[in-house]
Amino acid sequence: MAFSVFQNGRVEIRDVASSQVAATFKHSAMVQCLAWHPEGKILATACDDRNVYLWDTVRTQQVAVLKGHTAQVVVLGFAREGNL
């Protein structure tokens, strides 16, 4: 899989071999960064609205919104163990 981020707040997950869009995740603002969970099934994205979004890439749906950041989130990451 590969991803692309558009200025309109859309993240697309694509199949590398076919270039077909496998999933699209829409945001209310421009996406600043993203991170894959080590198992590859959860994608974290952060956008200009100061929220971090967790997406289930298998079911192609949002599973959580992490709110309360006082500034833009510009770096995301998961622990190797996947528990943080």
Buried (B, 14 or more C-beta within 10 A) or exposed (E): EEBEBEEEBBBBBBEEEEEEEBBEBEBEBBBBBBBBBEEEEBBBBBBBBBBBBBBBBEEEEBEEEEEEEEEBBEEBEBEEEEEE
